[in-house]
Amino acid sequence: MPIAFAKYEGAGNDFILIDNRGQLFRPDPQTVARLCDRHFGIGADGVMTLTRSDAGTCIMRYFNADGSEGEMCGNGARCFALFVRHLGLCGETCRFEATDGPHEAQLQRVDGPAGEIELGMIPVSEIRAVGRGWSLNTGVPHYVEFVDAVDTVDVCGRGRGIRSDAEHFPQGTNVDFVEVSGSGKLRLRTYERGVEDETLACGTGAAAAALAAHFVLQPDVHAFDIEVRGGRLSVRFHCDGTRRYRDIRLTGPARRVFSGIIE
């Protein structure tokens, strides 16, 4: 049976979105991996489906490019909010459930297929030192390491090794290499678990980089501009005296690239 889909991207992080309220699409690992294949499929960093709860709440399910189900994806969630808006299911505010809990997105600007989306993320209460870096969970686990220059880092080589460090990360982790380029300014490159490669952007990674930078280096800064290979993102948050992070907001672009039919 033909299944309609739309391809979206957020700062170069790209996704296949499917309105699955009719439960026609079965996101088994083999199907998801085949759709995400950049040579024999549509090509994407992941797949997201939209369903509705009995109470009418929008539900986002996220699947990594390797077919595994993921907990959360920051850039994907911003694309999901724009997708819901394009379907006429929300206005300037989009509320939805993801595996890591409820989220609210503000559609600050929508101009046809593109928009600027601000996403509310889960609170973070723990940042801990691990080896040369820092570990925290912004919806999915992240390891953040500060480096002198991100352009000189072997992101795939070093990232793959850290991601597979079962002693410190038994469930795996995303790996972020962060260069501090000024007060409230970061450059970021990320090796993503589930994609098993470097991606052009990572929203949960941008949030992890900003929180770690505040925690370790810039305690007076509560808003960061972050340069990623696919563009720019911004992260702002509140932090109390116990270093608990709340009202974390990830902002950046989202855009519908094209739509089609899966046979």
VENLIN-V337920 format. One record per helix or strand of 2 or more residues. SS is the DSSP state (H for helix, E for strand). FROM is the first residue (numbers start at 1). TO is the last residue. Records with the same first field share a line. If there is no record, write none. Layout:
SS->FROM-TO + FROM-TO
This chain:
E->3-10 + 13-19 + 46-52 + 58-64 + 69-70 + 93-98 + 101-111 + 114-121 + 128-130 + 133-137 + 141-146 + 174-182 + 185-192 + 197-199 + 223-228 + 231-239 + 245-262
H->29-36 + 74-86 + 150-152 + 155-163 + 203-216
